[in-house]
Amino acid sequence: MTRILAIETSCDETGAAVIEDGRRILSNVVASQVELHAPYGGIFPEIASRAHVEAIVPVIEQAMREAHLTYDDLDGVAVTYGPGLAGSLLVGVNAAKGLALGSGRPLLGVNHLEAHIYAHWLETAESAPRTASGAELEFPLLALLVSGGHTELILMRGHGQYEYLGGTLDDAAGEAFDKVGRLLGLPYPGGPAIQRASEGGRPTAFRFPRAWLGESYDFSFSGLKTAVLREVQKYSDPPQGQVLADLAASFQAAVVDVLATKTARAAEEFGVREVLLCGGVSANRALREVTTERAAVPVRYLPPFLCTDNGAMVGACAYHHFQAGDRAGWDLDVVPGLRLAGRGRKGR
């Protein structure tokens, strides 16, 4: 039995969790900063790092209390060291170092992107359709990682074996949702707000462009964002009612169309057994439905609390590093631009 305390502070969520054997969630505590950043319509890095400083100790203490464990019961302390905001990452890494050193437990460094993928190994009562919760995933797998900062297609041939197939050339999908949400006068964060606004909207009302970029698995949403801006500028006031619903639905349909189509094509080309939807945008209902319809293999998605940043996913990922004998040194530093896999390259 392996129990790991895992810490996540890559962006604007302060998370800590205790995970047993990479699957069982003994605790999972998240302090959200959404209300702090809402007035800015996006993440304000300095505010984020200061909020982490204030929240990190209470969140860790609560995670340990809910797990009913002491530090002597732990087998390791894991932390996200990249990618993310440098100031935010530093808070988590320094906290993890102190706890690991003080408790005499090994330190484990985790890639934030890899952690999102490993959320699919966690046991929950709400695990995705087509397969039972806790059932073994079959390699090779295709991960569509979509969040505020990342949009990537990753081929996973085995534990720790990754190949980058493509990613965004400009805005990430989540970033595009946030920016278009502001254009439409919707509250932050844009993803959930646009999904709500799109209800009753016609996804074909506006013919927004799709950037297919040939046969590549890359993505681009800047042109789509500009097209929405030009449409909104036709109105003297922020769009309301049916027009707002139509704009939201048409924008959402354009994003989902490209994401789902490229994911389904990659799944077929590389002969994967299953598709994993990961990251905050994977909570989008339309993305889940359309990807499931178009992919010829099972599509797994997660309950919303595991789509956004959290410590549980870090603990699930750290367990596999722990089993492989991976350990971080006391010189572990943050890597804001950390990659999971380079184009054409495999590995951690």
C-alpha positions as CSV (number, residue, x, y, z in Angstrom):
1,M,0.0,0.0,0.0
2,T,1.5,3.3,-1.1
3,R,0.1,6.6,0.1
4,I,1.3,9.9,-1.4
5,L,0.5,13.5,-0.4
6,A,0.3,15.4,-3.7
7,I,0.4,19.2,-4.1
8,E,-0.8,21.2,-7.1
9,T,-0.2,25.0,-7.6
10,S,0.5,25.4,-11.3
11,C,-2.0,28.2,-11.9
12,D,-4.9,29.5,-9.9
13,E,-6.1,26.4,-7.9
14,T,-4.3,25.4,-4.6
15,G,-4.8,21.7,-4.4
16,A,-3.6,19.0,-2.0
17,A,-4.7,15.3,-2.0
18,V,-3.7,12.0,-0.5
19,I,-3.9,9.1,-2.9
20,E,-3.5,5.4,-2.2
21,D,-1.9,3.1,-4.7
22,G,-2.5,5.6,-7.5
23,R,-6.2,5.0,-7.5
24,R,-8.0,5.6,-4.3
25,I,-8.8,9.2,-3.3
26,L,-8.4,9.5,0.5
27,S,-8.8,13.3,0.3
28,N,-8.8,15.9,-2.3
29,V,-9.0,19.6,-1.3
30,V,-9.0,22.5,-3.7
31,A,-9.0,26.2,-2.9
32,S,-10.3,28.1,-6.0
33,Q,-9.2,31.6,-7.0
34,V,-12.0,32.2,-9.5
35,E,-13.5,35.1,-7.6
36,L,-10.2,36.8,-7.3
37,H,-9.5,36.7,-11.0
38,A,-13.0,37.3,-12.3
39,P,-12.7,41.1,-12.3
40,Y,-9.7,40.8,-14.7
41,G,-11.4,38.3,-17.0
42,G,-8.3,36.0,-16.7
43,I,-5.5,34.9,-14.4
44,F,-3.5,37.7,-12.8
45,P,-0.2,35.9,-12.0
46,E,0.9,38.0,-9.0
47,I,-2.5,37.7,-7.3
48,A,-2.4,34.0,-8.0
49,S,1.0,33.4,-6.3
50,R,0.0,35.5,-3.3
51,A,-3.2,33.5,-2.9
52,H,-1.3,30.3,-3.0
53,V,0.9,31.5,-0.2
54,E,-2.1,32.1,1.9
55,A,-3.9,28.9,1.1
56,I,-1.2,26.3,0.8
57,V,-0.8,25.4,4.5
58,P,-4.6,25.2,5.3
59,V,-5.3,23.2,2.2
60,I,-2.5,20.6,3.0
61,E,-3.6,20.4,6.7
62,Q,-7.2,19.8,5.6
63,A,-6.2,17.1,3.1
64,M,-4.2,15.3,5.8
65,R,-7.2,15.6,8.3
66,E,-9.7,14.2,5.8
67,A,-7.4,11.3,4.9
68,H,-7.1,10.5,8.7
69,L,-3.3,10.1,8.3
70,T,-0.2,11.6,9.8
71,Y,3.0,12.3,7.9
72,D,4.5,9.1,9.3
73,D,1.8,7.2,7.3
74,L,3.0,8.7,4.0
75,D,5.3,7.0,1.5
76,G,6.1,10.2,-0.5
77,V,5.4,13.9,-1.2
78,A,4.6,14.8,-4.8
79,V,4.3,18.2,-6.4
80,T,3.7,19.8,-9.8
81,Y,6.9,21.5,-10.9
82,G,5.7,22.6,-14.4
83,P,4.3,23.7,-16.7
84,G,2.5,26.7,-15.3
85,L,3.0,30.2,-13.7
86,A,6.5,30.4,-12.2
87,G,5.3,32.2,-9.0
88,S,2.5,29.8,-8.5
89,L,4.7,26.7,-9.0
90,L,7.3,28.0,-6.6
91,V,4.8,28.0,-3.7
92,G,3.9,24.4,-4.2
93,V,7.5,23.1,-4.8
94,N,8.9,24.9,-1.8
95,A,6.0,23.6,0.4
96,A,6.6,20.0,-0.9
97,K,10.3,20.2,-0.3
98,G,9.8,21.4,3.3
99,L,7.3,18.6,4.0
100,A,9.4,15.9,2.4
101,L,12.6,17.0,4.2
102,G,10.8,17.4,7.5
103,S,9.0,14.0,7.3
104,G,12.0,12.1,5.8
105,R,9.8,11.1,2.9
106,P,11.0,11.0,-0.8
107,L,10.2,14.0,-3.0
108,L,8.4,13.3,-6.4
109,G,8.3,15.9,-9.2
110,V,5.3,15.7,-11.5
111,N,4.6,17.1,-14.9
112,H,1.2,18.9,-14.8
113,L,0.2,17.7,-18.3
114,E,1.0,14.1,-17.4
115,A,-1.0,14.5,-14.2
116,H,-4.1,15.5,-16.2
117,I,-3.8,12.2,-18.1
118,Y,-3.4,10.1,-15.0
119,A,-6.6,11.5,-13.5
120,H,-8.2,8.7,-15.6
121,W,-6.6,6.1,-13.3
122,L,-8.4,7.4,-10.3
123,E,-11.4,5.5,-9.0
124,T,-14.6,7.5,-8.9
125,A,-18.3,6.7,-8.9
126,E,-18.7,9.0,-12.0
127,S,-16.0,7.6,-14.3
128,A,-16.8,8.0,-18.0
129,P,-19.1,5.9,-20.1
130,R,-18.5,2.7,-22.0
131,T,-16.2,1.3,-19.3
132,A,-16.7,0.6,-15.6
133,S,-15.0,2.7,-13.0
134,G,-11.6,1.3,-12.1
135,A,-11.3,-0.9,-15.2
136,E,-7.8,-1.1,-16.7
137,L,-7.0,1.2,-19.5
138,E,-5.6,-0.4,-22.6
139,F,-2.6,0.9,-24.4
140,P,-2.0,2.6,-26.8
141,L,-4.1,5.5,-25.7
142,L,-4.8,8.9,-27.3
143,A,-5.1,11.9,-24.9
144,L,-6.8,15.1,-26.0
145,L,-5.5,17.6,-23.4
146,V,-7.6,20.8,-23.5
147,S,-7.4,23.5,-20.9
148,G,-6.8,27.2,-20.5
149,G,-3.2,27.0,-21.3
150,H,-2.9,23.8,-23.4
151,T,-4.4,22.1,-26.4
152,E,-2.5,19.0,-27.3
153,L,-2.9,15.5,-28.8
154,I,-0.7,13.0,-27.1
155,L,-0.2,9.4,-28.1
156,M,0.5,7.2,-25.0
157,R,2.0,3.8,-25.8
158,G,2.6,2.8,-22.2
159,H,3.3,4.2,-18.8
160,G,5.7,7.1,-19.3
161,Q,5.8,6.7,-23.1
162,Y,4.5,9.7,-24.9
163,E,4.5,11.1,-28.4
164,Y,3.4,14.6,-29.3
165,L,1.1,14.5,-32.3
166,G,0.1,18.2,-32.4
167,G,-1.0,21.2,-30.5
168,T,-2.2,24.8,-30.6
169,L,-0.2,27.3,-32.7
170,D,-1.8,30.2,-30.8
171,D,-4.6,30.3,-28.3
172,A,-5.4,27.2,-26.3
173,A,-9.0,26.1,-26.4
174,G,-9.7,27.3,-22.9
175,E,-8.1,30.6,-23.6
176,A,-10.3,31.0,-26.6
177,F,-13.4,30.3,-24.6
178,D,-12.3,32.9,-22.0
179,K,-11.6,35.6,-24.6
180,V,-14.8,35.0,-26.6
181,G,-16.7,34.9,-23.3
182,R,-15.5,38.5,-22.6
183,L,-16.5,39.5,-26.2
184,L,-20.0,38.2,-25.5
185,G,-20.2,40.0,-22.1
186,L,-20.2,36.7,-20.2
187,P,-18.6,36.2,-16.8
188,Y,-15.3,34.5,-16.2
189,P,-14.5,31.6,-16.7
190,G,-15.7,31.6,-20.3
191,G,-16.0,27.9,-20.8
192,P,-18.9,27.2,-18.4
193,A,-20.5,30.6,-19.3
194,I,-20.5,29.9,-23.0
195,Q,-21.9,26.4,-22.5
196,R,-24.8,27.8,-20.5
197,A,-25.4,30.7,-22.9
198,S,-25.4,28.2,-25.9
199,E,-28.4,26.4,-24.5
200,G,-31.3,27.0,-26.9
201,G,-28.8,28.5,-29.4
202,R,-28.4,27.3,-33.0
203,P,-24.8,26.0,-33.7
204,T,-25.2,26.7,-37.4
205,A,-26.6,30.3,-37.0
206,F,-23.2,31.8,-37.7
207,R,-20.7,30.3,-40.2
208,F,-17.6,30.7,-38.1
209,P,-14.3,29.4,-39.7
210,R,-12.5,26.1,-38.8
211,A,-8.7,26.1,-39.1
212,W,-8.0,22.6,-40.4
213,L,-4.3,23.2,-41.1
214,G,-4.1,20.5,-43.7
215,E,-3.5,16.9,-42.5
216,S,-1.7,18.0,-39.3
217,Y,-2.9,17.5,-35.8
218,D,-2.2,21.1,-34.9
219,F,-4.9,23.6,-33.8
220,S,-5.5,27.3,-34.3
221,F,-8.3,29.4,-32.7
222,S,-7.1,32.9,-33.3
223,G,-9.0,33.3,-36.6
224,L,-12.1,32.0,-35.0
225,K,-11.8,34.5,-32.2
226,T,-11.4,37.3,-34.7
227,A,-14.4,36.2,-36.6
228,V,-16.5,36.3,-33.4
229,L,-15.2,39.8,-32.6
230,R,-16.2,41.1,-36.1
231,E,-19.7,39.6,-35.7
232,V,-20.1,41.2,-32.2
233,Q,-19.0,44.6,-33.5
234,K,-22.1,44.7,-35.7
235,Y,-24.2,45.3,-32.6
236,S,-24.2,48.6,-30.7
237,D,-24.7,46.8,-27.4
238,P,-23.5,43.4,-26.1
239,P,-25.7,40.7,-27.8
240,Q,-28.6,39.4,-25.8
241,G,-31.3,36.8,-26.0
242,Q,-31.4,34.5,-29.1
243,V,-28.5,36.3,-30.8
244,L,-26.3,35.7,-27.8
245,A,-27.3,32.0,-27.6
246,D,-26.7,31.6,-31.3
247,L,-23.2,33.3,-31.1
248,A,-22.2,31.1,-28.2
249,A,-23.5,27.9,-29.8
250,S,-21.9,28.6,-33.1
251,F,-18.5,29.4,-31.5
252,Q,-18.7,26.3,-29.3
253,A,-19.6,24.2,-32.3
254,A,-16.6,25.5,-34.3
255,V,-14.1,24.7,-31.5
256,V,-15.7,21.2,-30.8
257,D,-15.8,20.4,-34.5
258,V,-12.1,20.7,-35.0
259,L,-11.1,19.1,-31.7
260,A,-13.4,16.1,-32.1
261,T,-12.6,15.6,-35.8
262,K,-8.8,15.6,-35.4
263,T,-9.0,13.4,-32.3
264,A,-11.2,10.8,-34.1
265,R,-8.8,10.9,-37.1
266,A,-5.7,10.4,-34.9
267,A,-7.4,7.6,-33.0
268,E,-7.9,5.7,-36.2
269,E,-4.5,6.5,-37.7
270,F,-2.6,5.3,-34.7
271,G,-4.8,2.4,-33.8
272,V,-5.4,3.4,-30.2
273,R,-7.7,1.4,-28.0
274,E,-9.3,4.3,-26.2
275,V,-9.4,8.1,-26.1
276,L,-9.0,10.1,-22.9
277,L,-10.4,13.6,-22.7
278,C,-8.3,15.6,-20.1
279,G,-8.2,19.2,-18.8
280,G,-10.7,21.8,-17.8
281,V,-12.3,22.1,-21.3
282,S,-13.0,18.4,-21.3
283,A,-15.9,19.1,-18.9
284,N,-17.7,20.7,-21.9
285,R,-20.8,18.7,-22.7
286,A,-20.7,19.3,-26.4
287,L,-17.1,18.2,-26.7
288,R,-17.8,15.0,-24.8
289,E,-20.9,14.1,-26.9
290,V,-19.4,14.9,-30.4
291,T,-16.0,13.2,-29.7
292,T,-17.9,10.1,-28.5
293,E,-20.0,10.1,-31.6
294,R,-17.1,10.5,-34.0
295,A,-14.5,8.2,-32.5
296,A,-14.5,4.6,-33.4
297,V,-13.1,3.6,-30.0
298,P,-14.3,4.2,-26.5
299,V,-14.0,7.7,-25.2
300,R,-13.4,8.3,-21.5
301,Y,-14.0,11.5,-19.7
302,L,-14.0,12.5,-16.0
303,P,-16.3,14.0,-13.5
304,P,-15.9,17.8,-13.5
305,F,-13.9,18.0,-10.2
306,L,-11.1,15.9,-11.9
307,C,-11.1,17.9,-15.1
308,T,-9.9,21.1,-13.5
309,D,-6.6,21.3,-11.6
310,N,-6.4,19.3,-8.5
311,G,-4.0,17.4,-6.2
312,A,-5.6,14.0,-6.8
313,M,-4.4,13.8,-10.4
314,V,-0.9,14.7,-9.2
315,G,-1.0,11.8,-6.7
316,A,-2.2,9.3,-9.3
317,C,0.7,10.3,-11.6
318,A,3.2,10.3,-8.8
319,Y,2.4,6.8,-7.8
320,H,3.6,5.5,-11.2
321,H,6.8,7.5,-10.8
322,F,7.2,6.1,-7.3
323,Q,6.8,2.5,-8.5
324,A,9.4,3.2,-11.3
325,G,11.9,4.3,-8.7
326,D,11.8,8.0,-9.8
327,R,12.8,10.5,-7.1
328,A,13.4,14.2,-7.3
329,G,16.5,15.8,-5.7
330,W,16.4,18.7,-3.3
331,D,17.5,20.9,-6.2
332,L,14.1,20.4,-7.9
333,D,13.2,23.7,-9.5
334,V,10.1,24.9,-11.3
335,V,10.0,24.7,-15.2
336,P,7.2,27.0,-16.4
337,G,7.6,25.8,-20.0
338,L,7.9,22.1,-19.2
339,R,6.8,19.8,-22.1
340,L,5.4,16.3,-21.8
341,A,6.8,15.1,-25.1
342,G,8.4,16.9,-28.0
343,R,7.3,16.4,-31.6
344,G,8.4,13.0,-32.8
345,R,10.0,12.3,-29.4
346,K,8.8,9.8,-26.7
347,G,9.4,9.9,-23.0
348,R,8.8,11.9,-19.9
